Amino acid sequence: SGKEIVNFVQSYIKELDGSEKETQKITQKVNKWKHPPDQTVKINFDAAYDERSSQAASGIVVRNREGKALISCSEIHHQIGSAFAAEALACRRTVQIGIEMKWSKIIIEGDSLSIIKKCKENREDKSHIGAYIHDIQQIMSRSRNLMFEYIPRATNRLAHILAKESMKKREEIYLADSVPEYAEFQRVNDNVREPD
């Protein structure tokens, strides 16, 4: 009957709405920055690239187990040939910071899957960013406690904000134990832990 069909369709729509809401909840949890384990720091990096001016900006943030920002910094790079090269430069600077600070365990996270994969491989890279990858591998050889992880862009928002704002304002930053005011909301949001 017509009434049964209407009831079926309404029930089906409710079921679809419910599954969509569940999917959104799952997606939101996956896209949240995760605190590193004890005795480990996480360093997130990202890059912003302006093709017209061939300029790029790196955004880097170092956080500990509690989610406290140990370092936040950005750098401007000139005469950069591609967004890919900009990401490689940001990654190289991230590795340098990790090694220079001599933390015992380091997880480096970025949202460029290609860069993360190249850094994990221990072979010569023959792409146009091969020199950057070679530099990263050379720097990494000074530490055994450094690993790379790919994360989605939504999980890498704080580093993204640092890179984007640095590019927009054409200014570099280097802050110990804090982030710039324009990134504070994201730092606080990232620091809220999901219930177990």
C-alpha angles and dihedrals in degrees: 000000000000093000092054090051091050091049091048093050092047091048091048092050091050089051091051092047090051094050091048091053091049090050090051091051091050092047092050092052093048092049095056122101111252125219115243122246121265117296090017133107125204120215116196121195137184138164136218118206133199109197095191094058096029088231129136137185128210121213118198132176128180118202135178133216092285091051092249113154106240094177134003119183145155134196133196118225125197131208095020115166102208147359086254091059090047090056091048091052091050090050092049092052090047092055090047091053092048093051095042093052092050097219112175098232125019132186114192115202129190138160096228103096093190093054093046091050092049091050092051093052118083099212139093115282114216098187124108089270094051093114091056092047090049090052091050092051091049092050091046091055087074092066135045094189100069125103136174128226130183116225131180118259091249088062092048098056098125094056089043092054091050092051095043095047092045089054093046095047094036090226135121125221137196116183130172118213095358148054128233116276092252090060099042095095091055092047091053092045092051091049095059106104123223114238114258 
